[in-house]
Amino acid sequence: MGMLDTMRAPARRVLAKALELDEHDRADVAEALLESLAVEDPEEEAAFVAELERRAADLESGAVKGIPWEELRAELQRERGGA
């Protein structure tokens, strides 16, 4: 079952309209939506930022290797039985 299968009709309509936007405007809308879900707890926010910084440092130092989106997406689809 995909996200669209569980999304209510008003959300599907908004998504359909948003997908008509160009890439830049879609990114702006996505950012605004994510900000609307922002964590209000400063301690939780600080812990999240610290984790992001740690992960970025691991990537930059070569301690971990990133996975290209296409590979990750294919792997997730296989795990979910979609490919």
Backbone as a printed PyTorch tensor [residue, N CA C, xyz], in Angstrom:
tensor([[[  0.8440,  -1.1710,   0.0000],
         [  0.0000,   0.0000,   0.0000],
         [  0.8930,   1.2400,   0.0000]],

        [[  0.7180,   2.1070,  -0.9730],
         [  1.5160,   3.3150,  -1.0660],
         [  0.8970,   4.4740,  -0.3090]],

        [[  1.6570,   5.5620,  -0.2350],
         [  1.1940,   6.7380,   0.4850],
         [ -0.1150,   7.2640,  -0.0960]],

        [[ -0.2340,   7.2590,  -1.4180],
         [ -1.4540,   7.7700,  -2.0420],
         [ -2.6720,   6.9400,  -1.6740]],

        [[ -2.4620,   5.6610,  -1.3830],
         [ -3.5760,   4.7880,  -1.0170],
         [ -4.1870,   5.1810,   0.3230]],

        [[ -3.3950,   5.7710,   1.1990],
         [ -3.8880,   6.1340,   2.5280],
         [ -4.1940,   7.6220,   2.6450]],

        [[ -3.8900,   8.3910,   1.6200],
         [ -4.0950,   9.8340,   1.6460],
         [ -5.5670,  10.1520,   1.3930]],

        [[ -6.1080,  11.0520,   2.1880],
         [ -7.5060,  11.4520,   1.9990],
         [ -7.6310,  12.3450,   0.7720]],

        [[ -8.8450,  12.4470,   0.2630],
         [ -9.1110,  13.1700,  -0.9910],
         [ -8.6040,  14.6120,  -0.9920]],

        [[ -8.8210,  15.4120,   0.0590],
         [ -8.3120,  16.7900,   0.0060],
         [ -6.7900,  16.8420,  -0.1540]],

        [[ -6.0960,  15.9540,   0.5330],
         [ -4.6390,  15.9210,   0.4220],
         [ -4.2120,  15.4850,  -0.9750]],

        [[ -4.9230,  14.5260,  -1.5600],
         [ -4.6010,  14.0920,  -2.9280],
         [ -4.7880,  15.2320,  -3.9180]],

        [[ -5.8440,  16.0330,  -3.7200],
         [ -6.0810,  17.1680,  -4.6220],
         [ -4.9680,  18.2060,  -4.4930]],

        [[ -4.5650,  18.5010,  -3.2660],
         [ -3.4740,  19.4610,  -3.0540],
         [ -2.1900,  18.9330,  -3.6820]],

        [[ -1.9060,  17.6550,  -3.4870],
         [ -0.7060,  17.0610,  -4.0670],
         [ -0.7340,  17.1390,  -5.5860]],

        [[ -1.8620,  16.8290,  -6.1770],
         [ -1.9750,  16.8810,  -7.6410],
         [ -1.6800,  18.2860,  -8.1520]],

        [[ -2.2060,  19.3050,  -7.4800],
         [ -1.9460,  20.6880,  -7.8940],
         [ -0.4740,  21.0360,  -7.6830]],

        [[  0.0930,  20.6100,  -6.5640],
         [  1.4970,  20.9100,  -6.2780],
         [  2.4140,  20.2780,  -7.3190]],

        [[  2.0650,  19.0970,  -7.7850],
         [  2.8980,  18.4170,  -8.7760],
         [  2.8620,  19.1030, -10.1370]],

        [[  1.9260,  20.0130, -10.3400],
         [  1.8780,  20.7920, -11.5760],
         [  2.8890,  21.9400, -11.5660]],

        [[  3.4230,  22.2660, -10.3960],
         [  4.3900,  23.3570, -10.2630],
         [  5.7460,  22.9490, -10.8220]],

        [[  6.5700,  23.9560, -11.1300],
         [  7.9300,  23.6310, -11.5580],
         [  8.7360,  23.1620, -10.3410]],

        [[  9.9090,  22.6200, -10.6110],
         [ 10.7250,  22.0070,  -9.5630],
         [ 11.0280,  22.9800,  -8.4250]],

        [[ 11.3730,  24.2100,  -8.7560],
         [ 11.7200,  25.2050,  -7.7310],
         [ 10.5270,  25.4840,  -6.8180]],

        [[  9.3610,  25.7000,  -7.4110],
         [  8.1720,  25.9780,  -6.6050],
         [  7.7630,  24.7650,  -5.7750]],

        [[  7.9170,  23.5560,  -6.3340],
         [  7.6120,  22.3480,  -5.5470],
         [  8.5260,  22.2630,  -4.3350]],

        [[  9.8100,  22.5980,  -4.5310],
         [ 10.7570,  22.5740,  -3.4120],
         [ 10.3480,  23.5870,  -2.3450]],

        [[  9.9120,  24.7760,  -2.7760],
         [  9.4640,  25.7890,  -1.8150],
         [  8.2550,  25.3020,  -1.0260]],

        [[  7.3050,  24.6830,  -1.7230],
         [  6.1110,  24.1610,  -1.0500],
         [  6.5060,  23.0530,  -0.0740]],

        [[  7.3760,  22.1570,  -0.5080],
         [  7.8160,  21.0620,   0.3630],
         [  8.4990,  21.6130,   1.6110]],

        [[  9.3540,  22.6120,   1.4290],
         [ 10.0480,  23.2070,   2.5720],
         [  9.0500,  23.8330,   3.5460]],

        [[  8.0740,  24.5590,   3.0150],
         [  7.0700,  25.1860,   3.8780],
         [  6.2630,  24.1380,   4.6420]],

        [[  5.9110,  23.0480,   3.9640],
         [  5.1610,  21.9880,   4.6360],
         [  5.9960,  21.3360,   5.7340]],

        [[  7.2600,  21.0720,   5.4400],
         [  8.1310,  20.4730,   6.4530],
         [  8.3170,  21.4050,   7.6410]],

        [[  8.4680,  22.6930,   7.3720],
         [  8.6140,  23.6530,   8.4690],
         [  7.3610,  23.6910,   9.3350]],

        [[  6.2060,  23.4420,   8.7370],
         [  4.9660,  23.4510,   9.5140],
         [  4.9110,  22.2790,  10.4900]],

        [[  5.7480,  21.2800,  10.2700],
         [  5.8160,  20.1170,  11.1530],
         [  6.9900,  20.2080,  12.1170]],

        [[  7.6230,  21.3640,  12.1520],
         [  8.8560,  21.5450,  12.9200],
         [  8.6680,  21.1650,  14.3870]],

        [[  9.7380,  20.6410,  14.9490],
         [  9.7800,  20.2640,  16.3580],
         [  9.8550,  21.5350,  17.1950]],

        [[  9.0570,  21.5990,  18.2270],
         [  9.0330,  22.7840,  19.0800],
         [  9.9500,  22.6570,  20.2950]],

        [[ 10.3640,  21.4640,  20.6360],
         [ 11.1970,  21.2330,  21.8120],
         [ 12.6480,  21.5690,  21.4840]],

        [[ 13.2200,  22.6130,  22.1100],
         [ 14.6010,  23.0120,  21.7930],
         [ 15.6260,  21.9010,  22.0240]],

        [[ 15.4320,  21.0810,  23.0570],
         [ 16.3790,  19.9890,  23.3130],
         [ 16.3150,  18.9520,  22.2000]],

        [[ 15.1000,  18.6590,  21.7650],
         [ 14.9290,  17.7030,  20.6740],
         [ 15.5290,  18.2630,  19.3840]],

        [[ 15.3110,  19.5390,  19.1440],
         [ 15.8650,  20.2050,  17.9680],
         [ 17.3910,  20.1560,  18.0030]],

        [[ 17.9890,  20.4520,  19.1510],
         [ 19.4450,  20.4440,  19.2870],
         [ 20.0010,  19.0420,  19.0520]],

        [[ 19.3210,  18.0310,  19.5680],
         [ 19.7680,  16.6520,  19.3670],
         [ 19.6880,  16.2750,  17.8940]],

        [[ 18.6400,  16.7210,  17.2170],
         [ 18.4740,  16.4380,  15.7940],
         [ 19.5860,  17.0980,  14.9860]],

        [[ 19.8650,  18.3620,  15.2800],
         [ 20.9300,  19.0850,  14.5750],
         [ 22.2730,  18.4070,  14.8300]],

        [[ 22.5310,  18.0040,  16.0660],
         [ 23.7890,  17.3240,  16.3860],
         [ 23.9190,  16.0240,  15.5960]],

        [[ 22.8260,  15.2810,  15.4760],
         [ 22.8510,  14.0290,  14.7060],
         [ 23.1140,  14.3030,  13.2300]],

        [[ 22.4760,  15.3310,  12.6770],
         [ 22.7260,  15.6940,  11.2770],
         [ 24.1810,  16.0880,  11.0620]],

        [[ 24.7290,  16.8670,  11.9840],
         [ 26.1300,  17.2830,  11.8690],
         [ 27.0680,  16.0860,  11.9520]],

        [[ 26.7570,  15.1360,  12.8480],
         [ 27.5890,  13.9330,  12.9770],
         [ 27.5580,  13.1290,  11.6890]],

        [[ 26.3650,  12.9670,  11.1280],
         [ 26.2390,  12.1970,   9.8890],
         [ 26.9390,  12.8910,   8.7270]],

        [[ 26.8190,  14.2090,   8.6530],
         [ 27.5000,  14.9570,   7.5940],
         [ 29.0070,  14.8040,   7.7280]],

        [[ 29.5170,  14.8680,   8.9590],
         [ 30.9540,  14.7040,   9.1880],
         [ 31.4050,  13.3060,   8.7860]],

        [[ 30.5940,  12.2860,   9.0940],
         [ 30.9270,  10.9130,   8.6980],
         [ 31.0140,  10.7880,   7.1780]],

        [[ 30.0830,  11.4240,   6.4710],
         [ 30.1150,  11.3880,   5.0050],
         [ 31.3480,  12.1010,   4.4670]],

        [[ 31.6130,  13.2910,   5.0020],
         [ 32.7440,  14.0830,   4.5180],
         [ 34.0850,  13.4080,   4.7950]],

        [[ 34.1910,  12.7170,   5.9250],
         [ 35.4510,  12.0640,   6.2790],
         [ 35.6460,  10.7400,   5.5520]],

        [[ 34.5830,  10.2320,   4.9610],
         [ 34.6660,   8.9390,   4.2930],
         [ 34.4030,   7.7670,   5.2230]],

        [[ 34.0290,   8.0520,   6.4730],
         [ 33.7400,   6.9840,   7.4340],
         [ 32.5360,   6.1540,   6.9890]],

        [[ 31.6270,   6.7880,   6.2840],
         [ 30.4840,   6.0840,   5.7090],
         [ 30.3590,   6.4910,   4.2520]],

        [[ 29.7150,   5.6510,   3.4740],
         [ 29.5340,   5.9290,   2.0570],
         [ 28.0460,   6.0970,   1.7790]],

        [[ 27.7180,   7.1310,   1.0350],
         [ 26.3250,   7.3710,   0.6790],
         [ 25.8480,   6.3860,  -0.3760]],

        [[ 24.5420,   6.2710,  -0.4890],
         [ 23.9200,   5.4110,  -1.4930],
         [ 23.1550,   6.3150,  -2.4530]],

        [[ 23.4020,   6.2050,  -3.7520],
         [ 22.6350,   7.0160,  -4.7050],
         [ 21.1380,   6.7380,  -4.5580]],

        [[ 20.3190,   7.7780,  -4.7170],
         [ 18.8740,   7.6640,  -4.5520],
         [ 18.2950,   6.5390,  -5.3930]],

        [[ 18.7400,   6.4080,  -6.6300],
         [ 18.1830,   5.3840,  -7.5060],
         [ 18.3830,   3.9900,  -6.9170]],

        [[ 19.5760,   3.7370,  -6.3540],
         [ 19.8530,   2.4340,  -5.7470],
         [ 19.0010,   2.2140,  -4.5040]],

        [[ 18.9210,   3.2310,  -3.6560],
         [ 18.1350,   3.1130,  -2.4300],
         [ 16.6630,   2.8860,  -2.7480]],

        [[ 16.1540,   3.6280,  -3.7070],
         [ 14.7470,   3.4880,  -4.0850],
         [ 14.4640,   2.0750,  -4.5970]],

        [[ 15.3430,   1.5620,  -5.4520],
         [ 15.1630,   0.2100,  -5.9780],
         [ 15.1990,  -0.8190,  -4.8480]],

        [[ 16.1200,  -0.6300,  -3.9010],
         [ 16.2230,  -1.5520,  -2.7700],
         [ 14.9480,  -1.5110,  -1.9220]],

        [[ 14.4520,  -0.3180,  -1.6580],
         [ 13.2220,  -0.1890,  -0.8720],
         [ 12.0380,  -0.8270,  -1.5850]],

        [[ 11.9670,  -0.6480,  -2.8930],
         [ 10.8750,  -1.2550,  -3.6570],
         [ 10.9630,  -2.7730,  -3.6160]],

        [[ 12.1790,  -3.3190,  -3.7170],
         [ 12.3420,  -4.7730,  -3.6280],
         [ 11.8840,  -5.2720,  -2.2610]],

        [[ 12.2880,  -4.5550,  -1.1990],
         [ 11.9200,  -4.9660,   0.1550],
         [ 10.4140,  -4.9230,   0.3770]],

        [[  9.7570,  -3.9910,  -0.2780],
         [  8.3060,  -3.8540,  -0.1270],
         [  7.5560,  -4.6910,  -1.1510]],

        [[  8.2820,  -5.4230,  -1.9820],
         [  7.6480,  -6.2780,  -2.9740],
         [  7.1220,  -5.5280,  -4.1760]],

        [[  7.6570,  -4.3240,  -4.4120],
         [  7.1620,  -3.5160,  -5.5090],
         [  8.0150,  -3.5570,  -6.7500]],

        [[  9.0640,  -4.3450,  -6.7670],
         [  9.9160,  -4.3890,  -7.9670],
         [ 10.4090,  -5.7950,  -8.2010]]])
